[in-house]
Each structure stands twice: as structure tokens, then as C-alpha cells.
Amino acid sequence: MKKPTKRRRRLLLVLLPFVLVMVVLFYKSTWIGKLIYPIAYREEIEQYAEKYGVDPYLVAAIIRVESNYNPATESRKGAIGLMQLMPETAEWLLEKEGLKSTYRVEDLNDPHINIRVGTQYVDFLAERFNQNRFEILAAYNAGQGNVLKWRDAGIWDGTLQDVDRIPFNETRRYVGKVDYYYKKYLSIYADGR
């Protein structure tokens, strides 16, 4: 093994304190966390989370996984916007709230409308699944009928510990990813720092 030269040792001595400071800042400060895990459309998320009684960090985590905050995202299956809403689901929710005549499916590319309708859907799922975050997420991804079927058949118990029992690989990954971002957002933003 080669012995480090004087130049390399000096460079190491100069860089080591910088690296140590960065490590401490990363673990002790939220500003780096906010750089790595930003929340776009925070005002809209908070507004509709409050209106529908939904955790804003859960909504932000769903948006992060669904579209990475890109309002122009459209899936191959036809899901639209930040929260990747299916047009049929959006129409049903708009009708339920008496807004179908006010908005069209094309309006789902508007972040304000998409977050409103998506958060309303999360609220609906929260009521349907007794506030079980993991069942809400699985239903958001795979549909409520599938989650009810898995639960009733004893395939999945609705916990993160048994998420590997969900029959759909995409849904298993989805629940884990959203939960990861949810916990990150809570640790970075929840105490108002």
C-alpha cells in the first residue's frame, strides 16, 4: 500500500473538518433536510389538509411519490397531476362536493384543484379505513376494493410490518415509499422549525 504524500495529508487535514461539520449539520439541523426534502405547494397542501382534516405531511408524501411535485405529470393509465388522480375518481369527488359544474377533468393539471380533490380523496379513504395510514396508502394506489378484499381474506392485516403480504408489488413499494417520505417530512417540518 502506498504511503500518502504530504500534499494528500494536508488536503485530508483541510477537508476532514469540513466533512465533520457537514455531517453534524446534516444530523442536527433541518435546513439541509429542507433542501433535500422540500415541500412544494405547501400553502395549498396545508389549506386543504385543514379543510378535510387530513395530515398535511401525508398529502405531501403522496405528492412526492406520485409526481415529485410536477403538476404536468400524467400516467400511462391516465392519472393526472400532482396527486395522480384518475378522472373518474375526480369527477365522483367533484360531484360529491357539488363542484362538478365548476371544474372539468382538464382542470386537474392545476395544482390548486388537484391538491383539493386529492386531499378530499385521502379524507374519504381515511374514513373508509378507520384512519389506518397503511390501508389508506394501499387503497390510494391499488383501489379500495383490493384493500378490502385483502383484509377480508386475511391476506394483509393493514400493517407496515406485513406489507410484504400485499399481492401487488407496485403497491408494496408504494406504501413503503410514501411512509418513508411521510416520516422524513414529520421529522423535518412538524415542529415548526
C-alpha positions, 0 to 999 in steps of 0.5 A: 500500500502506498504511503500518502504524500504530504500534499494528500495529508494536508488536503485530508487535514483541510477537508476532514473538518469540513466533512465533520461539520457537514455531517453534524449539520446534516444530523442536527439541523433541518435546513439541509433536510429542507433542501433535500426534502422540500415541500412544494405547494405547501400553502395549498397542501396545508389549506386543504389538509385543514379543510378535510382534516387530513395530515398535511405531511401525508398529502405531501408524501403522496405528492412526492411519490406520485409526481415529485411535485410536477403538476404536468405529470400524467400516467400511462393509465391516465392519472393526472397531476400532482396527486395522480388522480384518475378522472373518474375518481375526480369527477365522483369527488367533484360531484360529491362536493357539488363542484362538478359544474365548476371544474372539468377533468382538464382542470386537474393539471392545476395544482390548486384543484388537484391538491383539493380533490386529492386531499378530499380523496385521502379524507374519504379513504381515511374514513373508509379505513378507520384512519389506518395510514397503511390501508389508506396508502394501499387503497390510494394506489391499488383501489379500495376494493383490493384493500378490502378484499385483502383484509377480508381474506386475511391476506394483509392485516393493514400493517407496515410490518406485513406489507410484504403480504400485499399481492401487488408489488407496485403497491408494496413499494408504494406504501413503503415509499410514501411512509418513508417520505411521510416520516422524513417530512414529520421529522423535518417540518412538524415542529415548526422549525 
